[in-house]
C-alpha cells in the first residue's frame, strides 16, 4: 500500500511551510525513500527486542499498522517536516534574545543531563567536554538563528546571542556587507560582546552537543547512547548485531542529520523514539497498543485516540495538561492524522 502511495506521500504529506503566503513545498530533508528504508530497519531489525508495530494477522491487521504509521507521520509533520529541518532549531527566547547556549537545552532543560534510568545507565553516552559540532540544518525564516553548535570552554569561554534585527545584506555599504553565517540567511547575526544566559542559566556550550535530531527529535545522552548500544559502533564492538557498525552515535550524534550514505537515519531515530515511548506507553489505564486496536476496530472515528497520542508526544502523558501545560498544536496534529489516513486508505 505504501509503495503505491509514495508519490502522494512526498507531494501531499512531506511538505514544509516556505513562509510565502501559506505556500507549502516538498521537503528537501524528508523523502519517501528514507522513510521506507527507516521503517524497514525498525520493523524487521528493531532495537533490542523492540520493533515498529505493523499490526497482527487479523483481517484488519494491515489497517492497524497503517494507523500506527499515520499517527507517527502526523506528529512528525508538526514536529519537524513542516520546518524542513533535522536538527533542533534555536527558538527559546530569553529577554527577547536567542541565547547561543540554547544548544545546551531550551525551556530550562539540560540535554546532557537526560540520563537513563539505573537499569539502563550502562547504555548512555559519556559527555565529552572537547566535542565540537555544528548543526547540519537550521530554521529558514527572516533573521532565523544560526545552526546550534557546541564546543569546549577553552575555545569558547562564553556565548552571546543571535540578534535577529541585524540587517546583514547590505551590498551598498563600504565595504559591502553580506549574510554569510549560513546558506540562505536573510538577516540576523551573532552578538558575542558579553555572556548571555539561556533559560537554564548556561552561557557556555561545553558538552552541549545533545540537542534534538531526526524526525521526532531524538535528544540527550540516554537516547543517543541507546542508538549506539543497539544499532551503532558499540553494538559491533561488544559483539552484538549492528546495523551501523561504523557509526558511533556517542562520538558523532550529528550522523543522524549529516549522513549522506544513510538518509534513513533521521527516520530511524524517530521510529526508535516511537517504539520506546509510544508503543510501550501504559499509564492510568491507557495502553497505546490496546487503544490503537480499539480505534481501528471501532471504525476509526473521533479524535480521542490521536489527541491522546499528541499528549504523549508533546507533553509526556495521554491526558494533558499533566503539569506541563496544554498540547502545542493539538488541532493541527489531529488534522495531520486525518490527512495521512485519507492518503493511505483512499
matplotlib code that plots the C-alpha trace (Angstrom):
import matplotlib.pyplot as plt

x = [0.0, 2.7, 4.7, 1.6, 1.2, 4.8, 4.3, 1.4, 3.3, 6.1, 3.8, 0.9, 2.4, 6.1, 5.7, 7.2, 6.0, 8.0, 6.9, 5.4, 1.7, 1.0, 2.9, 3.9, 6.7, 8.0, 10.5, 14.2, 15.0, 12.3, 11.5, 9.6, 12.8, 14.4, 11.1, 10.6, 14.2, 13.9, 10.6, 12.1, 15.0, 12.8, 10.2, 12.5, 15.6, 14.3, 16.3, 17.0, 13.7, 11.6, 10.1, 7.9, 4.4, 2.7, -0.4, -1.4, -2.6, -6.3, -8.4, -7.9, -4.2, -2.9, -5.2, -3.8, -0.3, -1.2, -2.9, 0.3, 2.3, -0.3, -0.1, 3.7, 3.7, 1.1, 3.3, 6.4, 4.7, 4.1, 7.5, 10.0, 8.7, 6.8, 10.0, 12.2, 14.8, 16.5, 18.4, 16.6, 16.0, 17.0, 13.7, 13.6, 13.9, 15.2, 14.6, 13.8, 17.1, 18.1, 20.9, 23.6, 23.7, 20.3, 22.2, 22.6, 18.8, 15.7, 12.9, 15.2, 16.3, 19.8, 20.1, 23.4, 21.7, 19.0, 20.2, 19.0, 17.2, 19.6, 18.9, 19.9, 22.6, 25.3, 23.9, 24.1, 26.8, 29.6, 29.8, 33.0, 33.8, 36.0, 33.4, 32.8, 29.7, 27.7, 24.2, 23.5, 20.1, 18.5, 15.4, 14.7, 12.6, 13.9, 16.5, 16.4, 19.1, 22.2, 22.6, 23.1, 26.7, 28.8, 32.5, 34.9, 35.2, 38.9, 38.0, 34.6, 34.7, 31.2, 28.5, 26.3, 23.1, 21.7, 20.4, 17.6, 17.3, 20.7, 20.4, 23.3, 22.6, 23.9, 25.9, 26.0, 27.9, 31.7, 32.9, 29.9, 28.1, 26.7, 24.7, 27.3, 26.8, 24.7, 23.4, 20.1, 20.5, 18.3, 19.0, 20.4, 23.8, 25.9, 26.4, 29.1, 30.0, 29.0, 27.7, 24.0, 22.3, 19.9, 16.7, 18.7, 21.4, 24.1, 26.5, 28.9, 28.3, 30.7, 29.3, 26.2, 26.1, 22.9, 20.1, 17.3, 17.8, 15.7, 12.0, 10.9, 13.9, 16.0, 17.6, 20.0, 22.8, 20.5, 18.7, 21.8, 23.5, 20.7, 21.0, 24.7, 24.2, 21.7, 22.4, 25.8, 29.5, 29.2, 27.0, 29.6, 32.4, 30.7, 29.7, 26.0, 24.4, 24.8, 23.0, 25.5, 28.8, 30.9, 28.8, 29.4, 26.3, 28.1, 31.0, 29.1, 25.5, 25.3, 25.4, 21.6, 21.3, 24.6, 25.0, 24.6, 25.1, 22.3, 19.5, 17.1, 18.8, 16.7, 13.7, 15.3, 15.8, 12.2, 10.9, 13.2, 11.5, 8.1, 8.8, 10.2, 7.9, 4.6, 4.2, 5.3, 3.2, 0.9, -0.4, -3.6, -5.4, -4.5, -2.4, -1.2, -1.4, -4.8, -6.2, -4.7, -6.6, -9.8, -9.6, -9.4, -12.0, -14.5, -14.3, -11.5, -13.9, -13.3, -10.2, -9.8, -7.0, -4.9, -5.4, -4.0, -1.1, -0.4, -0.4, 2.2, 4.5, 4.2, 3.6, 4.5, 1.0, -2.2, -4.4, -2.6, -2.1, -0.5, 1.6, 3.3, 0.6, -1.7, -0.6, 1.1, -0.8, -3.3, -5.8, -3.0, -1.7, -5.3, -5.8, -2.5, -3.6, -6.8, -4.9, -2.4, -5.2, -7.0, -3.9, -3.3, -6.9, -8.4]
y = [0.0, 2.5, 1.8, 2.6, 5.9, 7.0, 9.9, 11.2, 10.8, 13.0, 15.6, 15.8, 14.9, 15.6, 19.3, 22.3, 25.9, 28.1, 31.2, 32.8, 33.3, 29.8, 28.1, 24.5, 22.8, 19.3, 18.7, 18.6, 16.8, 14.2, 12.0, 8.7, 6.7, 7.5, 6.9, 3.5, 2.4, 3.6, 1.8, -1.4, -1.2, -0.7, -3.2, -6.1, -5.5, -3.2, -2.1, -4.8, -6.7, -3.8, -3.4, -0.9, -2.5, -3.1, -4.9, -8.5, -11.3, -10.4, -9.1, -5.6, -6.1, -4.1, -1.1, -1.2, -1.0, 1.9, 3.8, 3.4, 4.8, 7.6, 8.6, 8.7, 10.8, 13.2, 14.0, 14.3, 16.7, 19.0, 18.5, 18.8, 18.2, 21.5, 23.3, 21.2, 20.7, 17.7, 19.4, 21.2, 24.9, 27.6, 29.1, 29.7, 33.5, 34.9, 38.7, 38.9, 37.3, 33.9, 32.7, 30.8, 28.4, 27.1, 24.2, 23.0, 22.9, 25.1, 25.9, 25.4, 21.9, 20.4, 17.8, 16.4, 15.5, 13.5, 10.3, 6.7, 5.0, 3.0, -0.3, 1.3, 3.6, 1.5, 2.4, 6.2, 8.2, 9.9, 13.6, 14.7, 18.3, 18.6, 17.6, 20.2, 20.0, 22.5, 21.5, 20.5, 22.2, 25.4, 27.5, 29.5, 32.5, 36.0, 36.6, 33.0, 31.9, 30.2, 26.4, 25.2, 24.5, 23.1, 23.4, 23.4, 26.3, 26.6, 27.6, 29.3, 30.7, 32.1, 32.8, 35.7, 35.7, 35.8, 39.3, 38.7, 42.5, 42.8, 43.8, 41.8, 42.0, 45.5, 45.4, 49.2, 49.6, 50.3, 47.7, 45.6, 43.5, 40.1, 37.4, 34.7, 32.8, 30.1, 29.3, 31.1, 33.6, 36.6, 38.6, 38.5, 37.9, 37.0, 39.3, 38.0, 41.2, 39.8, 36.5, 35.8, 33.1, 30.6, 29.8, 27.3, 29.9, 28.5, 30.8, 28.2, 25.4, 22.8, 19.3, 20.7, 18.5, 16.5, 18.7, 17.1, 15.4, 13.4, 13.5, 13.4, 15.0, 12.3, 14.2, 13.6, 11.2, 8.4, 8.2, 8.6, 6.0, 3.5, 4.0, 3.3, 0.4, -1.4, -0.1, 1.6, 1.1, 0.0, -2.9, -4.1, -3.6, -5.7, -8.5, -7.7, -7.4, -3.8, -2.1, 0.8, -0.7, 2.3, 5.0, 5.9, 7.8, 8.9, 10.5, 11.7, 12.3, 14.6, 11.5, 11.3, 14.6, 14.7, 11.2, 11.2, 7.4, 6.6, 9.1, 6.8, 7.6, 10.7, 8.4, 5.5, 7.9, 8.9, 5.3, 4.4, 7.0, 5.8, 2.2, 3.1, 6.0, 5.3, 1.6, 0.8, 3.6, 2.3, 4.8, 5.4, 2.6, 3.8, 1.4, 2.6, -0.8, -1.5, 1.9, 1.6, -1.7, -0.2, 2.8, 0.6, -1.9, 0.9, 2.4, 5.0, 7.7, 10.6, 12.4, 10.8, 8.4, 10.9, 13.6, 11.2, 10.3, 14.0, 14.5, 11.7, 13.1, 16.8, 16.6, 13.2, 12.0, 10.9, 13.3, 16.7, 19.2, 16.8, 19.5, 20.8, 22.7, 22.1, 20.3, 22.6, 22.4, 19.8, 20.6, 20.7, 17.3, 15.9, 17.4, 15.9, 12.5, 12.6, 13.8, 10.9, 8.4, 9.8, 9.4, 5.8, 4.5, 6.2]
z = [0.0, 1.0, -2.2, -4.3, -2.4, -2.4, -4.8, -2.8, 0.4, -0.9, -2.6, -0.1, 3.3, 3.4, 2.9, 4.6, 5.0, 2.7, 4.6, 1.5, 1.7, 3.1, 0.3, 1.1, -0.8, -0.9, 1.8, 0.9, 4.1, 4.5, 1.5, 1.0, 0.2, 3.6, 5.4, 3.8, 4.5, 8.1, 8.6, 7.2, 9.6, 12.7, 11.7, 10.6, 12.7, 15.5, 18.6, 21.1, 21.4, 20.3, 16.7, 15.0, 15.1, 11.8, 13.0, 13.6, 11.4, 11.6, 8.7, 9.9, 10.9, 8.0, 8.9, 12.5, 11.1, 8.8, 11.6, 13.7, 10.8, 10.3, 13.9, 13.7, 10.5, 11.9, 14.8, 12.6, 10.2, 13.2, 14.9, 12.0, 8.5, 8.3, 9.1, 6.8, 9.5, 11.0, 13.8, 16.6, 15.9, 18.3, 19.3, 23.0, 23.6, 26.9, 27.4, 23.6, 22.7, 21.3, 23.5, 21.6, 24.6, 23.6, 22.2, 25.9, 26.3, 25.8, 28.2, 31.2, 30.1, 30.1, 27.4, 28.6, 31.8, 30.2, 31.9, 31.5, 34.4, 36.6, 34.8, 31.5, 32.8, 31.1, 27.7, 27.8, 26.1, 28.1, 27.8, 26.1, 27.0, 24.0, 21.4, 18.7, 16.4, 14.3, 13.4, 9.8, 9.4, 10.7, 10.5, 7.4, 8.3, 8.0, 10.7, 11.9, 14.4, 13.1, 13.5, 17.0, 18.0, 20.9, 21.9, 24.9, 27.2, 26.5, 22.9, 23.6, 27.2, 26.8, 24.2, 23.5, 21.5, 17.9, 17.1, 14.6, 14.0, 12.2, 8.5, 7.1, 3.4, 2.6, -0.7, -1.0, 2.3, 2.2, 2.5, 1.3, 4.0, 3.3, 5.2, 5.4, 8.6, 6.9, 3.5, 2.7, 5.5, 5.0, 8.2, 11.8, 13.2, 16.2, 19.1, 21.5, 23.2, 26.6, 28.0, 27.6, 29.7, 28.3, 30.2, 32.4, 33.1, 30.8, 28.9, 27.7, 25.2, 26.6, 26.4, 24.8, 21.7, 22.5, 21.0, 19.2, 15.8, 13.4, 12.5, 16.2, 17.7, 19.5, 22.4, 25.2, 26.2, 27.1, 23.7, 21.6, 23.8, 23.2, 19.5, 19.7, 22.1, 19.8, 16.3, 16.2, 16.8, 20.4, 19.4, 16.9, 19.3, 22.0, 19.6, 19.1, 15.7, 14.4, 11.5, 11.5, 12.8, 11.6, 13.2, 16.8, 17.8, 21.0, 19.2, 16.1, 17.1, 14.1, 11.8, 12.2, 10.2, 8.3, 6.9, 3.1, 2.9, 5.4, 4.7, 6.7, 10.0, 10.6, 10.3, 12.3, 15.2, 15.2, 14.9, 17.8, 19.9, 18.8, 19.7, 23.1, 24.2, 22.4, 21.7, 25.3, 26.9, 29.7, 32.2, 34.2, 32.5, 29.0, 26.9, 23.5, 21.7, 23.1, 22.2, 18.7, 18.2, 19.6, 17.3, 14.2, 15.5, 16.2, 12.7, 13.2, 14.3, 16.6, 17.8, 21.2, 20.1, 18.2, 20.9, 23.5, 21.2, 20.7, 24.5, 25.0, 22.2, 23.2, 27.0, 28.1, 29.1, 27.3, 29.2, 29.3, 30.8, 33.3, 34.9, 31.8, 30.0, 27.1, 23.9, 21.4, 18.1, 19.1, 16.3, 13.7, 14.8, 14.6, 11.1, 10.0, 11.2, 9.2, 6.1, 6.3, 6.8, 3.7, 1.6, 2.9, 2.7, -0.3]

ax = plt.figure().add_subplot(projection="3d")
ax.plot(x, y, z, "-o")
ax.set_aspect("equal")
plt.show()
